[in-house]
Amino acid sequence: MARKAAIIGGGVIGGGWAARFLLNGWDVAVFDPDPEAPRKVGEVLANARAALPALSDGPMPPEGMLTFADSITEAVQGASYVQESVGERLDLKHRVLAQVLQSSGAGVPIGSSTSGFKPSELQQGAADPSAIFVAHPFNPVYLLPLAEVVPSPANDAALIERAKDILREIGMFPLHIRKEIDAHIADRLLEAVWREALWLVKDGIATTQEIDEAIRMGFGLRWGQMGLFETYRVAGGEAGMKHFMAQFGPCLQWPWTKLTDVPEFTDDLVDLIAGQSDAQSGHHSIRELERIRDRNLIGFLRVLKERNWGAGKVLLDHDARRRSAVQDRAVQTPAPLEMVRLQVLPGWIDYNGHMTESRYLFACSETTDAFLRHIGPDMDYVATGFSYYTAETHILHKGEAKLGDALVGQLQVLKADEKRLHVHVSIEREGVVVASVEQMLLHVDMKAGRACPASQTVLDRLLPIAAAHADLPHAAGIGRFVGQRTEKV
């Protein structure tokens, strides 16, 4: 039975939390008095469904059930985790958290998405301050892994550790902040950059677009995979951080910045910045910008994942934690395994506007590779000198995929032994098969150049799935030769 998370507040952040939990198999109850909340959460969830599975190299768990509660009490009842994401008003948060505590079970973690308040402020007057802490995420919550976990001395240490385990379970990176402080860590850094950017616009030095270009064309790319201090360590050359500090440390005394001075928020300044921002990207709707952002983030995160670096390491660790659960489901509920979700990109289509033949093979390879990683032969396994090689592939085209179509790759094990793996892959669009692929793979000793038995660890994962799939019906066309007639689809 799926566990339940209660989300109090269904805005952009609350909707992101709901999507993160739902797509990781949790049931979610949302409470928000706004009558538009179901629509808003639904739009965030639609974006998440299109984006989050693209980061996983294994099948996603069955999606949890989403409900909208009529009260905080209804939302919280039976929840194993509660996340408060209401507006940044301390009096409002106090009222909401008091109601949550009245209805939640003892020892249930209650996280707050606050970007500025300290946990001790949230805990003021609470019946059980030990359960309330800060779990500050970053938008989009369903893609970005960071959650700043900030306890106070009043918190129960075991509860905080349990909350961190839950966040890891849904693919997040809980950064435990050792001392509570206003605005935590990340927002304090962002505030410093934001202040300086406001001055640059106000003083006519740069437009909003020019400042954004300076970030995304330069240090933003470095920060995304190395952060601040590691970036500067590299900038110090072979002598490292000490050399960097000696060379650039004195600059901190120069009158470069206005970090201690805040520009007055006049109507003129607001109009200036809003006008430049509209000129910069006002031709896109907010939902279009969100989808563009998500696709770009997926690309960045996939690259980091391939290199087991930064946020990519969090994604790899999340895949590894889910493997055993997926293995159990595959054996207990025999069915073809959903291994990948893909989207037809502009470079995938031919002059007819359809997905080109090579991309069907690519989609098949992505599906099979995801299954191999699932049973064990990943890059670390290949580094030991062993791998599965494809010996034969047969693609049967059954439909057409077009630009923007969402595709799902499912895999059924037809037969497997120590050396051979015979699989059937179906590439589906909205539940309809557009191509099926039959493959025979051999386990190979790469140094010797010949087939050999797979490791026992791999077989322990593979053979139970093969046994569970043994009685599944075979799709039409299995074992057919090229040109053989098959039933019309």
C-alpha positions in Angstrom: 0.0 0.0 0.0 1.4 3.4 -1.0 2.2 5.8 1.8 0.5 9.2 1.9 2.0 12.7 1.8 -0.1 15.8 2.7 0.7 19.0 0.8 -0.8 22.1 2.4 -0.8 24.9 -0.2 -1.2 24.1 -3.9 0.8 26.9 -5.6 3.9 26.4 -7.8 6.0 25.0 -4.9 3.2 22.9 -3.4 2.3 21.6 -6.8 5.9 20.7 -7.4 6.0 18.8 -4.1 2.8 17.0 -5.0 4.3 15.9 -8.3 7.6 14.8 -6.8 5.7 12.5 -4.3 3.1 11.2 -6.8 5.6 10.3 -9.5 7.7 8.4 -6.9 4.7 6.3 -5.9 3.2 8.1 -2.9 -0.4 8.9 -2.6 -0.9 12.7 -2.1 -3.6 14.8 -0.5 -3.5 18.5 -1.3 -5.4 21.2 0.7 -5.7 24.7 -0.7 -8.8 26.9 -0.4 -8.1 28.4 -3.8 -10.8 27.0 -6.2 -8.2 27.2 -9.0 -5.8 24.9 -7.0 -6.8 21.6 -8.9 -6.1 23.3 -12.2 -2.8 24.8 -11.1 -1.6 21.6 -9.5 -2.8 19.7 -12.6 -0.7 21.9 -14.9 2.4 21.5 -12.7 1.8 17.7 -12.6 1.5 17.6 -16.4 4.9 19.2 -16.8 6.4 16.9 -14.2 5.0 13.8 -16.0 6.7 15.0 -19.2 10.0 15.7 -17.5 10.9 13.7 -14.4 10.7 10.2 -16.0 13.4 11.4 -18.5 15.9 11.5 -15.7 15.4 7.9 -14.6 17.3 5.0 -16.2 14.8 2.5 -14.8 11.0 2.2 -14.7 9.1 4.7 -12.6 7.0 3.3 -9.8 3.2 3.2 -10.3 2.0 6.8 -9.9 0.3 7.5 -6.6 -3.3 8.7 -6.2 -4.0 12.5 -6.0 -6.9 13.8 -4.0 -7.9 17.4 -3.1 -9.0 17.6 0.5 -11.7 19.9 1.9 -9.8 20.7 5.0 -6.3 20.5 6.6 -7.6 17.8 8.9 -8.8 15.6 6.0 -5.5 16.1 4.1 -3.3 15.3 7.0 -5.1 12.2 8.4 -3.1 9.1 7.7 -0.1 11.0 6.2 3.4 9.8 6.8 4.9 13.2 5.8 3.4 16.7 5.7 4.8 19.6 3.7 3.5 23.1 4.3 3.8 25.5 1.3 1.6 28.4 2.1 2.5 32.1 1.7 5.5 33.7 3.4 3.5 35.2 6.3 4.5 34.0 9.8 1.1 34.4 11.3 -0.4 32.3 8.5 2.1 29.6 8.9 1.5 29.5 12.6 -2.2 29.0 12.1 -1.7 26.3 9.4 1.0 24.4 11.4 -1.2 24.5 14.5 -4.0 22.8 12.5 -1.6 20.3 11.1 -0.4 19.3 14.5 -3.9 18.8 15.8 -4.6 16.2 13.0 -1.3 14.6 12.3 -0.1 11.4 14.0 2.7 11.5 16.6 6.1 11.7 15.2 5.0 12.6 11.6 7.6 15.0 10.0 6.2 18.4 9.2 8.4 20.3 6.7 7.9 23.9 5.7 8.9 25.2 2.3 9.7 28.7 3.8 12.5 30.4 2.0 13.2 32.9 4.9 11.9 31.9 8.3 14.0 30.0 10.8 12.5 26.8 12.2 12.5 28.3 15.7 10.2 31.0 14.4 7.9 28.4 12.9 7.8 26.5 16.1 6.7 29.4 18.3 3.6 28.5 20.3 3.4 25.0 18.6 2.0 22.1 20.7 4.8 19.9 19.4 7.7 22.0 18.1 9.9 18.8 17.7 8.0 17.8 14.5 8.3 21.1 12.6 11.4 21.9 10.6 12.4 23.7 7.3 12.5 21.6 4.1 13.2 24.4 1.6 13.1 23.2 -2.1 13.9 24.9 -5.4 11.7 25.4 -8.4 10.9 23.1 -10.2 10.6 20.9 -7.1 10.0 17.8 -9.3 13.3 18.2 -11.1 15.8 20.0 -8.8 17.1 17.7 -6.1 18.1 20.2 -3.4 16.0 20.5 -0.2 17.6 22.6 2.6 16.7 20.7 5.8 17.0 23.1 8.7 16.2 21.9 12.3 16.3 23.9 15.5 17.5 22.7 18.9 13.9 21.8 19.7 13.7 19.2 16.9 13.8 15.5 17.5 17.0 14.2 15.8 15.5 10.8 14.9 12.5 12.6 13.2 14.9 14.8 11.1 16.8 11.7 10.0 13.6 10.0 9.0 12.5 13.1 7.1 15.9 13.1 5.2 15.4 9.4 4.3 11.9 10.2 2.9 13.4 13.0 0.8 16.1 10.7 -0.5 13.4 8.1 -1.3 11.7 10.6 -3.7 15.0 11.5 -5.3 16.0 14.7 -3.4 19.2 15.8 -1.9 18.6 16.8 1.7 21.3 19.4 2.7 21.3 19.4 6.5 22.1 22.9 7.6 23.9 22.8 10.9 22.8 26.2 12.3 19.5 28.0 11.6 19.8 31.3 10.0 17.5 33.7 8.1 17.0 32.6 4.5 19.2 29.5 5.0 22.1 29.1 2.6 21.1 29.2 -1.1 18.7 32.1 -0.9 21.3 34.2 1.0 23.7 33.7 -2.0 20.9 34.4 -4.5 20.0 37.6 -2.5 23.5 38.9 -2.9 23.5 38.3 -6.7 19.9 39.8 -6.9 20.9 43.0 -5.1 23.9 43.6 -7.4 21.7 42.9 -10.4 19.1 45.4 -9.4 21.8 48.1 -9.1 23.2 47.2 -12.5 19.8 47.7 -14.1 19.0 50.9 -12.0 22.3 52.5 -12.9 21.9 51.8 -16.6 24.9 49.5 -16.7 23.0 46.5 -18.1 19.5 45.3 -19.0 17.8 42.3 -17.5 18.7 40.3 -20.6 22.3 41.2 -20.6 22.6 40.2 -16.9 20.9 36.9 -17.7 23.3 36.3 -20.6 26.3 37.0 -18.4 25.1 34.2 -16.0 24.0 31.6 -18.5 26.8 32.1 -21.0 29.5 32.1 -18.3 29.7 31.3 -14.6 26.2 29.8 -14.4 27.4 26.9 -16.5 30.4 26.4 -14.1 28.2 26.7 -11.0 25.8 24.1 -12.3 28.4 21.4 -12.0 31.1 22.7 -9.7 29.5 25.2 -7.4 31.4 28.3 -6.1 34.4 27.1 -4.1 35.3 24.3 -6.4 35.1 26.7 -9.4 37.5 29.1 -7.7 39.8 26.2 -6.6 40.3 25.4 -10.3 40.8 29.1 -11.1 43.8 29.0 -8.7 45.6 26.8 -11.1 48.0 24.1 -9.9 48.5 26.0 -6.7 44.8 25.7 -5.9 42.6 27.6 -3.5 45.5 29.3 -1.5 46.8 30.9 -4.7 43.4 32.0 -5.7 42.7 33.6 -2.3 46.1 35.3 -2.3 45.6 36.7 -5.8 41.9 37.7 -5.7 41.3 38.1 -1.9 42.4 41.8 -1.8 39.7 42.5 -4.4 37.1 42.1 -1.7 38.2 45.4 -0.2 37.7 47.2 -3.5 34.5 49.2 -4.0 33.2 46.8 -6.7 29.9 45.9 -5.3 26.9 47.5 -3.5 26.1 44.4 -1.5 25.5 46.4 1.7 23.3 49.0 0.0 19.8 48.2 -1.3 18.2 50.2 -4.2 14.9 51.7 -3.3 12.0 49.8 -4.8 10.3 52.8 -6.5 7.6 52.5 -9.1 10.1 53.6 -11.7 12.6 50.8 -10.9 9.8 48.2 -10.9 8.5 49.4 -14.2 12.0 49.5 -15.7 12.8 45.9 -14.7 9.4 44.6 -15.6 9.5 46.3 -19.0 12.9 44.9 -19.8 11.8 41.5 -18.6 8.7 41.6 -20.8 10.8 42.6 -23.8 13.3 39.8 -23.1 10.9 36.8 -22.9 7.3 38.2 -22.9 6.6 36.5 -26.2 6.5 33.2 -24.3 3.8 32.2 -21.9 4.9 31.2 -18.4 3.9 27.6 -19.1 6.0 27.7 -22.3 9.0 29.0 -20.3 8.5 26.3 -17.7 8.6 23.6 -20.4 11.7 25.2 -22.1 13.3 25.3 -18.6 12.5 21.7 -17.9 13.8 20.4 -21.2 17.1 22.3 -20.7 17.4 21.1 -17.1 16.9 17.5 -18.3 19.7 17.9 -20.7 22.1 19.3 -18.1 21.1 16.7 -15.5 21.5 13.8 -17.9 25.0 15.0 -18.8 25.9 15.2 -15.1 24.3 11.8 -14.6 26.4 10.2 -17.3 29.5 11.5 -15.5 28.3 10.6 -11.9 28.9 14.2 -10.9 27.0 16.8 -8.9 23.2 16.5 -9.1 23.8 13.6 -11.5 25.1 11.5 -8.7 21.9 12.0 -6.8 19.9 10.7 -9.8 22.2 7.6 -10.1 21.8 6.9 -6.4 18.0 7.3 -6.7 18.0 4.8 -9.5 20.0 2.3 -7.5 17.7 2.6 -4.5 14.7 1.8 -6.6 16.1 -1.3 -8.3 15.2 -3.7 -5.6 11.6 -2.4 -5.4 11.3 -2.7 -9.2 12.8 -6.2 -9.1 10.1 -7.3 -6.5 7.3 -5.8 -8.6 8.6 -7.5 -11.8 8.5 -10.9 -10.0 5.3 -10.5 -8.0 3.3 -8.9 -10.8 4.6 -10.3 -14.1 4.3 -7.8 -16.9 6.5 -6.1 -19.5 8.7 -3.6 -17.7 8.5 0.1 -18.5 12.1 1.1 -18.9 12.3 4.5 -20.6 10.2 7.5 -21.6 11.3 9.6 -24.6 10.1 12.5 -26.6 10.4 12.8 -30.4 12.8 15.7 -31.0 13.3 17.8 -34.1 16.5 15.9 -35.1 14.6 12.6 -35.0 12.2 13.3 -37.9 12.6 12.7 -41.6 11.4 14.7 -44.6 7.9 13.2 -44.2 7.6 14.6 -40.7 7.8 11.1 -39.1 10.4 9.6 -36.8 13.2 8.3 -38.9 14.1 4.6 -38.9 17.4 5.0 -37.0 15.6 6.6 -34.0 13.4 3.5 -33.6 16.6 1.6 -33.1 17.8 4.3 -30.8 14.6 4.0 -28.7 15.1 0.3 -28.6 18.7 0.6 -27.5 17.7 3.1 -24.8 15.1 0.6 -23.5 17.5 -2.4 -23.6 20.4 -0.4 -22.0 18.1 0.7 -19.2 17.2 -2.9 -18.6 20.8 -3.9 -18.5 21.6 -1.2 -16.0 18.7 -2.5 -14.0 20.0 -6.0 -13.8 23.6 -5.0 -13.2 25.7 -4.6 -16.3 26.3 -0.8 -16.0 29.5 1.1 -16.8 31.2 -0.2 -13.7 30.5 -3.7 -14.8 31.8 -3.0 -18.3 35.0 -1.7 -16.8 35.7 -5.2 -15.4 35.8 -6.5 -18.9 32.4 -8.0 -19.4 29.3 -6.8 -21.2 26.2 -7.8 -23.2 26.6 -7.5 -27.0 23.7 -7.4 -29.4 23.9 -10.3 -31.7 20.7 -9.8 -33.7 18.0 -7.1 -34.0 14.7 -7.2 -35.8 12.5 -4.1 -36.0 8.8 -4.3 -37.0 7.3 -0.9 -37.8 3.6 -0.7 -36.8 2.8 2.9 -36.7 4.1 6.5 -37.0 5.6 8.7 -34.4 5.8 12.5 -35.0 7.5 15.5 -33.6 6.8 16.0 -29.9 5.2 12.6 -29.4 5.8 11.0 -26.0 7.1 7.5 -26.3 7.4 4.7 -23.8 9.8 1.8 -24.1 8.7 -1.5 -22.5 10.7 -4.7 -22.4 9.7 -8.4 -22.0 12.2 -11.1 -21.4 11.4 -13.9 -23.8 14.2 -16.2 -22.6 17.4 -16.0 -20.7 20.2 -18.3 -19.6 23.8 -17.8 -18.4 25.0 -16.5 -21.7 22.0 -15.4 -23.7 19.3 -12.8 -23.3 16.3 -12.8 -25.7 14.0 -9.8 -25.3 11.1 -8.1 -27.0 10.9 -4.3 -26.8 7.7 -2.3 -27.7 7.9 1.4 -28.4 4.5 2.9 -27.6 2.7 6.2 -28.1 -0.3 6.7 -25.8 -0.6 2.9 -25.3 -0.4 2.1 -29.0 2.6 0.2 -30.3 4.4 2.1 -33.0 7.3 -0.3 -33.3 8.4 -3.6 -31.8 11.9 -4.9 -31.6 13.2 -8.4 -31.0 16.8 -8.7 -29.8 19.2 -11.4 -29.0 22.1 -10.4 -26.8 25.2 -12.4 -25.7 27.1 -12.0 -22.5 30.8 -11.5 -23.6 34.2 -11.6 -22.1 35.5 -8.6 -24.0 39.2 -9.5 -23.6 38.8 -13.1 -24.8 36.3 -12.0 -27.5 33.8 -14.8 -26.8 30.6 -15.5 -25.0 30.8 -16.4 -21.3 28.4 -16.8 -18.4 27.2 -13.6 -16.7 28.2 -12.9 -13.1 26.0 -14.5 -10.5 24.9 -11.1 -9.3 23.5 -10.3 -12.7 21.9 -13.7 -13.0 20.3 -13.3 -9.6 18.5 -10.2 -11.0 17.8 -11.5 -14.5 16.6 -15.0 -14.0 13.7 -14.3 -11.6 12.4 -11.7 -14.1 12.8 -14.3 -17.0 10.8 -16.8 -14.9 8.1 -14.2 -14.1 7.8 -13.4 -17.8 7.8 -17.0 -19.0 4.1 -17.3 -19.1 3.4 -13.9 -20.7 1.8 -14.1 -24.1 4.2 -13.4 -27.0 3.5 -10.5 -29.3 2.6 -11.2 -32.9 5.7 -11.4 -35.1 8.1 -13.0 -32.5 10.6 -15.1 -34.4 9.3 -14.0 -37.9 11.6 -13.5 -40.8 11.8 -10.3 -42.9 8.9 -10.1 -45.3 6.8 -12.7 -43.5 3.1 -11.7 -43.3 1.8 -10.9 -39.9 -1.6 -9.8 -38.6 -2.6 -6.3 -39.5 -2.2 -3.8 -36.7 
